[in-house]
Amino acid sequence: MKLSKLRLQNFRCYKDEIQVDFSDITALVGRNDSGKSSLMDALDIFLNDGAPDKDDASKQGAPKELKIICEFDDLPASVVIDDSSLTHLTDEFLLNPNGRLEIHKSYSGHLAKPKCEAIHAYAVHPSAEKAADLLQLKNADLKIRAKELGVDLADVDAKVNAQIRACIRAHLGDLKPTPVLVPLNEDNAKKIWTGLKAYLPTFALFKSDRASTDQDAEAQDPLKVAIKAALKEKERELEDITNYVTGEVRKIAAATLKKLKEMDPTLASELNPTFNPPNWGTLFKASITGDEDIPINKRGSGVKRLVLLNFFRAKAEQMVKDQDSAGVIYGIEEPETSQHPNNQRLLLRALSDLSSDAQVILTTHTPMLARALPDSSLRYVGRADDGSRSIEVGGDATNAHFAKSLGVLPDSTVRLFIGVEGPTDIAFLRNIATALRAAGEDVLDLEQMELDGELIFFPLGGSTLALWSSKLHHLNRPEFHLYDRDTAPDKPPKSQKTIDEVNRRDACIAKATGKLEIENYIHKDAIIEIYKERNIPLIIKENFAPGADVPVEVARLIHAASDSGKAWEEILPEKQKEKESKVKKALCGEAARLMTPELLCEIDPNGDVRGWFADMKRLIDTD
């Protein structure tokens, strides 16, 4: 499950409702005190069951109407909510008109100690009489409702609430579905919410101003986040343990009361055990030390942040292997803090890689970080003179705000811009260049040039801050554009018109791949090897044809090897796309590292790839 949207109302500086959309990696950019941290803190409160403090309600708004609303997509195919049986969010009418899970939390912001007062799902839900309140009914009440309506439960398991609800809805026929707020903290719906929470992503927030003390809960010790994530995955089992212990203690209390009355009925009329919900996280203690047994929280701030970064990467890799784990969102305030410029570039690259497996939300004041992200990932958090806030998605109309906010100036060290179709193409070019250089070939060191700030990659699908800035200020640096052919090799490239326009400009070269796309230049041996390491045996007898859609073909082979029982055509299109995306990342990020000059010669007899590198070098040499 992924976070798609956050909406706030009467929270700190956001008096009027405001919304921000999230992608796999999202950067919140704005001046100090514009409201970036408030967005992060609101997510922390919502996803970690926190509570606002007395100063979190908007001073100019209505404190009693403090609301935090989150929408989620990439939803699980099935869920377990109020009993142990599988059901579906669509069958339970819990999705909003856009097919997302939308949860509203309302808080008592007017109190000295605010708390969550109401939880609702905004959903297209039955409004017909006897159907609207089914989620609030316990098992016994559902059976009574079924009997009242004359619903036959002979063919269902009467212990399973979801099956009874389905029978009642089918019996009623016209349910009159209407967009409404469905209460989730009343009666049986509390169990519904407990079940849903297990599927929500874990949110780990690392703030820029955390104190470096032994008591620092998370930022100084990433293992505590690992504990939280592990407990999140076992939330339902832990709830079962709590319920079991509570039930057993109440049984003993009832038996004790019975015996007590036998001896002296006047002593007590009832014995009611009270329980505080267990805080499972406090039961597990872990620490991490580095060189000379020095605790991480005693190391320099830059080292601590690098440790955290690599914890993120390790956790993301673990998530890939554990497909059943809940999603993770990493919220990172000013990740560039205390880092050398080279480490900042490494940091952004690692965060971009991480976003393929977990969502990443960051705030930044650093032009280098903002400009290296596609504009679709940028959110400008603006503050008007009257104190009102706005959030805008990056793009041509918004880039002026970014430039003014960050003080973006052209970087005089930049020697070359390289435009590509996407982040996986960047990984391919880096890895192939490194392999050829290791074999003694004279190609540019793209890896080092990027770290030194001499080279900037940008996506051709849309403008970025770096590209926009260079054009506006007439930086006049050379540009190399590489487009996927996206057509059969014997036909003109799909982007031929754009390629011709770029080539008419000074110091610019645009090329299209000779084959369908960049993955067609990866040898079958490298592909087989990386999936062999994953214990996925792939049988590929010959290299894919120049016009083959390699990510799709490999995804099909992996799916067939998984023995899931479903044909490729039977899985949902969005799942197909997800599998294809993972393959693209694996091919360009891992298989490309295994390419040798010999393998490249075999897969690329026309020398397309070496030609691209020669063009890049020529642009640099003639600059």
Secondary structure, DSSP 8 states (H G I E B T S, - for coil): -EEEEEEEESBTTB-S-EEEE--SEEEEE--TTSSHHHHHHHHHHHHTT----TT-B-SSS-GGGEEEEEEEES--SSEE-SSSSEE-TTTTT---TTS-EEEEEEE-TTSSS--EEEEEEEEEEE-STTTTTGGG--HHHHHHHHHHHT---TTS-TT-HHHHHHHHHHHH----EEEEEEESSSTTHHHHHHHHHTTS-EEEEE-TT---STT--STT-HHHHHHHHHHHHTHHHHHHHHHHHHHHHHHHHHHHHHHHHHH-TTS-S----------GGGG-----B-GGG-BGGGS-HHHHHHHHHHHHHHHHHHHHH-TTS--EEEEEE-TTTT--HHHHHHHHHHHHHHTTTSEEEEEE--HHHHHTSBGGGEEEEEE-TTS-EEEEE-STTTHHHHHHHHT----TT--EEEEESSHHHHHHHHHHHHHHHHTT-----HHHHHHTTSEEEEETTS-BHHHHHHHHTT----EEEEE---S-TTS--TTHHHHHHHHTSTTEEEEE-SSSSGGGGS-HHHHHHHHHTTT------S---TTS-HHHHHHHHHHHHHT-SS-GGGS-HHHHHHHHHHHHHHHHHTGGGG--HHHHHHH-TT-HHHHHHHHHHHHHHT-
